[in-house]
Amino acid sequence: MKLKILNLEKSQIYFKVFLTNEYQKICSFAAVMDSEKKVTPYKDSSLNKKEQVEKMFDTISGNYDGLNRVISFGTDIKWRKRVLAKIIKHKPASILDIATGTGDLAIKFAEKSKASKIIGLDISEGMLSVARKKIQNTDLENKVEFIKGDSEALSFNDNTFDAITVSFGIRNFETLEKGLSEIYRVLKPKGLFIILETSVPTKFPFKQGYYFHSKVLLPIIGKLFSKDKVAYTYLSESASIFPFGNKLNNILQKIGFINVDHKPQTFGVATIYTASK
Ligand SMILES: C[S@@+](CC[C@H](N)C(=O)[O-])C[C@H]1O[C@@H](n2cnc3c(N)ncnc32)[C@H](O)[C@@H]1O
């Protein structure tokens, strides 16, 4: 009798494990499907998403930093400081900041970390030239290098970097999984990968506030102050459909990353993800 009960409990456990595994597979699949929905800057353009994104950031590079501060009410500075603190704690000798844009994060790594090799990589020459100007004629010129490159076809050998970061970049990748696989490839085993990306608050009243900010305020600010009238509509649209939280965790795990974790920031308007290889 006791044996029968034990066997029954065992088969229930097996069944639960089976269901959990199947559920996780479905979640990963759903997250990948979501990530493949494409939002592009210019609806009528014949260029692919990557070319459109490059063109858009080239155009807005001149006032990107100023508008960024206004749009995030300065809170992005706090989030970047948290990323920096995690990087410093990891003590990397080499850091790659992907989609570095105007280079703020890479420059902070150069100022505050002991890394001997720091590279900021971006697809937009316009954004990179703003980054390069920031370090021109300073001793940081020897500590950080800004190079043009595509996150989905990185020109580095496998296992090159101790730490890799991407802030507000991954949602612009043409194929998210391709970009993340490349990051996985060039990260060293036990290396640290950090993503800082926008997310969508799920609780009242922050959800409603976020909706007003991204659907109403952001496009107006963009139209008034940006050189590219549609850029800020694209940025808010791409943020609203981008997988965040557990969905992105599932994608990272599917690529092979381990120790995947995420921490929502400021009511969930952004999230910091950490992972390892
Ligand atoms: C919103 S900006 C973020 C810039 C910066 N990391 C920051 O936190 O302000 C996104 C950046 O991603 C870059 N980007 C988009 N797709 C890319 C790709 N496939 N490879 C490299 N950079 C890319 C864009 O050129 C742009 O500079």
The ligand as a Tripos MOL2 file, in Angstrom:
@<TRIPOS>MOLECULE
LIG
   27    29     1     0     0
SMALL
NO_CHARGES

@<TRIPOS>ATOM
      1 C1         18.9170   54.5130  -28.2540 C.3       1 LIG1
      2 S1         20.5690   54.4950  -28.7700 S.3       1 LIG1
      3 C2         21.4170   54.0860  -27.3010 C.3       1 LIG1
      4 C3         22.7840   54.6720  -27.2160 C.3       1 LIG1
      5 C4         23.5070   54.4970  -25.8840 C.3       1 LIG1
      6 N1         23.8380   53.1250  -25.6230 N.3       1 LIG1
      7 C5         22.7210   55.0840  -24.7450 C.2       1 LIG1
      8 O1         22.5060   54.4010  -23.7550 O.co2     1 LIG1
      9 O2         22.3410   56.2550  -24.8420 O.co2     1 LIG1
     10 C6         20.6660   53.0160  -29.6920 C.3       1 LIG1
     11 C7         21.9720   52.8160  -30.4340 C.3       1 LIG1
     12 O3         21.9890   51.5070  -30.9890 O.3       1 LIG1
     13 C8         22.7360   51.5670  -32.1950 C.3       1 LIG1
     14 N2         22.4660   50.3560  -32.9680 N.ar      1 LIG1
     15 C9         21.2870   49.9530  -33.4760 C.ar      1 LIG1
     16 N3         21.4250   48.7930  -34.1390 N.ar      1 LIG1
     17 C10        22.7210   48.4580  -34.0410 C.ar      1 LIG1
     18 C11        23.4850   47.3630  -34.5190 C.ar      1 LIG1
     19 N4         22.9350   46.3950  -35.2450 N.pl3     1 LIG1
     20 N5         24.7970   47.3180  -34.2230 N.ar      1 LIG1
     21 C12        25.3810   48.3130  -33.4900 C.ar      1 LIG1
     22 N6         24.7110   49.3740  -33.0390 N.ar      1 LIG1
     23 C13        23.3950   49.4470  -33.2840 C.ar      1 LIG1
     24 C14        22.2240   52.8590  -32.8210 C.3       1 LIG1
     25 O4         23.0490   53.3300  -33.8360 O.3       1 LIG1
     26 C15        22.1600   53.7720  -31.5970 C.3       1 LIG1
     27 O5         23.3430   54.4980  -31.4210 O.3       1 LIG1
@<TRIPOS>BOND
     1     1     2 1
     2     2     3 1
     3     2    10 1
     4     3     4 1
     5     4     5 1
     6     5     6 1
     7     5     7 1
     8     7     8 2
     9     7     9 1
    10    10    11 1
    11    11    12 1
    12    11    26 1
    13    12    13 1
    14    13    14 1
    15    13    24 1
    16    14    15 ar
    17    14    23 ar
    18    15    16 ar
    19    16    17 ar
    20    17    18 ar
    21    17    23 ar
    22    18    19 1
    23    18    20 ar
    24    20    21 ar
    25    21    22 ar
    26    22    23 ar
    27    24    25 1
    28    24    26 1
    29    26    27 1
@<TRIPOS>SUBSTRUCTURE
     1 LIG1         1 GROUP 0 **** ****
